[in-house]
C-alpha cells in the first residue's frame, strides 16, 4: 500500500510548476507506482489561460473548487467548469483551459506521467516509453 499526503507532497519535487506560472500540479501517483495511471491535484491560477493538447495521453479532470472554462480548439465550443464538473479528454482534444477563480482539479492520466512533465510549445506532455 502507498499512502501520501497532499500537503506534504506539495513541499517536495512532486509539486511541479511551469515557467508560465499558470498552474501547479502535485503528482500524488506516478508511473513508478505501477498503477497504470497517474493521479494529480492541480491548481489553475485565476486569470490564466493555458493551451493544452495531450497528443500522447488521455485525461479525466474533476473540478473540486473554483471556476473557469474549457474551450475545444477544433470547434470553438466552451464549457463552464465549476465544482462537481468533470471533463474527459477522450480524443486527445486540443483545448484552452481558463481560470476565472483559482480552480483545484483532480486529474487522472493514462498513460501515467513520470513526474516532472510540463507542456511543450504545442501544449503536449512527452510520452515516457521506459
Secondary structure, DSSP 8 states (H G I E B T S, - for coil): -----HHHHTTSTTEEE-TT-SEEEEEEE-GGG-SSSEEEEEEE-TT-EEEE--SS-EEEEEEEEEEEEEEETTT--EEEEETT-EEEETT---EEEEEEEEEEEEEEEES---S-----TTS-------
